[in-house]
Amino acid sequence: MRLALEWAARAAAMHEVPVGAVVYRDDQVLAAAHNRREVDADPVAHAEILAMREAAAKLGTWRLDACGLAVTLEPCPMCAGAMVNARLGELVYGAADPKMGCVDTLYQLCTDPRFNHRVTVRRGVMAEASAELLRAFFRERRGPDKPVKPRP
């Protein structure tokens, strides 16, 4: 998760929403990425998608069942669905996402028994560090005179 946080910080430096993702197998990092939607003008250039694409290319297979993915923010429906379709073995995520999170918060796509694959999930790993990176990014974008709305 520390490496995913480093990639998230890189995203922030590029004015991208600071989300970083790392795909690993055993003790080896296969791929790492950060959000690139703005830079690439690509609506699907989420950190998780980019990291899984790179890992699959490196392994020569779309099946990532022997792999894990660490990401700083709970995945959205697109990314959670891609993880199920890639047969990802394990997902580790940091901060929950109350607006788009579809691993635990809004839906439970990675563990839904109706799908043909379920991903093992570990949640809340380095959650505060992940959340603070996001808060700082949006605070800077809003400016000091626009307060952050409290969440229920």
C-alpha positions in Angstrom: 0.0 0.0 0.0 2.9 2.3 0.6 3.9 2.0 -3.1 0.3 2.7 -4.1 0.3 5.9 -2.0 3.5 7.0 -3.7 1.8 6.6 -7.1 -1.2 8.4 -5.8 1.1 11.3 -4.9 2.4 11.3 -8.4 -1.1 11.7 -9.7 -1.8 14.7 -7.5 1.4 16.3 -8.8 -0.1 15.9 -12.3 -3.4 17.4 -11.2 -5.1 14.0 -11.4 -7.3 12.7 -8.5 -4.7 11.0 -6.3 -5.4 7.3 -6.6 -2.6 4.8 -7.0 -2.7 1.1 -7.6 -0.2 -1.7 -7.5 -0.6 -5.3 -8.9 1.6 -7.9 -7.2 2.2 -11.6 -7.2 3.9 -13.2 -4.3 6.4 -10.6 -3.2 6.9 -9.2 -6.7 5.4 -5.9 -8.0 4.1 -6.6 -11.5 2.6 -3.2 -12.3 1.9 0.2 -10.7 -0.1 3.1 -12.0 -2.1 6.2 -11.0 -5.1 7.9 -12.4 -4.5 9.4 -15.8 -8.0 10.5 -16.9 -7.1 14.1 -17.4 -3.6 13.6 -18.9 -4.8 10.9 -21.3 -8.3 12.4 -21.9 -9.5 8.8 -21.2 -12.6 8.2 -19.1 -11.4 4.7 -18.2 -7.8 5.6 -17.3 -8.3 4.7 -13.6 -5.3 3.5 -11.7 -6.7 0.0 -11.2 -7.5 -0.5 -14.9 -4.1 0.8 -16.0 -2.2 -1.4 -13.4 -4.2 -4.5 -14.4 -3.6 -3.9 -18.1 0.1 -3.6 -17.5 0.2 -6.7 -15.3 -1.8 -8.8 -17.8 0.5 -7.7 -20.6 3.5 -8.7 -18.5 2.1 -12.1 -17.6 0.7 -12.7 -21.1 -2.8 -13.5 -19.7 -5.9 -11.7 -18.7 -6.4 -14.0 -15.7 -5.0 -12.4 -12.6 -6.2 -15.0 -10.2 -2.7 -15.5 -8.7 -2.4 -11.7 -8.2 -3.4 -9.1 -5.7 -4.1 -5.4 -6.2 -3.5 -2.7 -3.7 -5.3 0.6 -4.3 -5.6 3.8 -2.2 -9.4 4.3 -2.7 -12.3 1.8 -2.8 -12.9 0.9 -6.4 -15.8 2.3 -8.5 -18.2 0.0 -10.3 -16.1 -0.1 -13.5 -12.9 -1.1 -11.6 -14.6 -3.6 -9.3 -16.3 -5.2 -12.3 -12.9 -5.4 -14.1 -11.4 -7.1 -11.1 -14.1 -9.8 -11.1 -13.7 -10.2 -14.8 -9.9 -10.5 -14.5 -10.4 -13.2 -11.8 -8.2 -11.1 -9.4 -7.2 -13.1 -6.4 -7.1 -10.3 -3.8 -8.0 -6.7 -3.4 -6.5 -4.5 -0.7 -7.9 -0.9 -0.5 -7.3 2.1 1.7 -10.1 4.7 2.0 -13.8 3.9 1.6 -15.5 5.9 -1.2 -19.0 7.0 -0.1 -19.9 8.4 -3.6 -18.6 5.6 -5.9 -17.3 2.7 -3.8 -18.7 -0.5 -5.2 -16.7 -3.1 -3.2 -18.4 -2.5 0.2 -20.0 1.0 0.4 -22.7 1.2 -2.3 -22.5 -2.3 -3.7 -20.5 -5.4 -3.0 -19.5 -6.3 -6.6 -16.3 -8.2 -5.7 -18.0 -10.6 -3.4 -21.5 -10.9 -5.0 -22.2 -14.7 -5.0 -24.2 -14.3 -8.3 -21.0 -13.7 -10.2 -18.8 -16.6 -11.3 -15.8 -15.2 -9.4 -15.3 -13.5 -6.0 -12.3 -11.5 -5.0 -10.9 -11.7 -1.5 -11.1 -8.2 0.0 -9.0 -6.5 2.7 -10.4 -3.0 3.5 -9.1 0.0 5.4 -5.4 -0.6 4.9 -3.6 2.8 5.5 -7.1 4.3 5.1 -6.3 7.6 6.9 -3.2 8.3 4.8 -5.2 7.5 1.6 -8.1 9.8 2.7 -5.8 12.6 3.7 -4.1 12.6 0.3 -7.5 13.0 -1.3 -8.7 15.6 1.2 -5.6 17.7 0.6 -6.0 17.4 -3.2 -9.6 18.6 -3.1 -8.9 21.3 -0.5 -6.2 22.8 -2.9 -8.6 22.6 -5.8 -11.4 24.3 -4.0 -9.2 27.0 -2.4 -9.0 28.0 1.2 -12.3 30.0 1.2 -14.5 27.1 0.2 -15.0 24.7 3.1 -15.4 20.9 2.6 -18.9 19.8 3.1 -19.2 17.4 6.1 -20.4 13.9 5.2 -23.2 12.3 7.0 
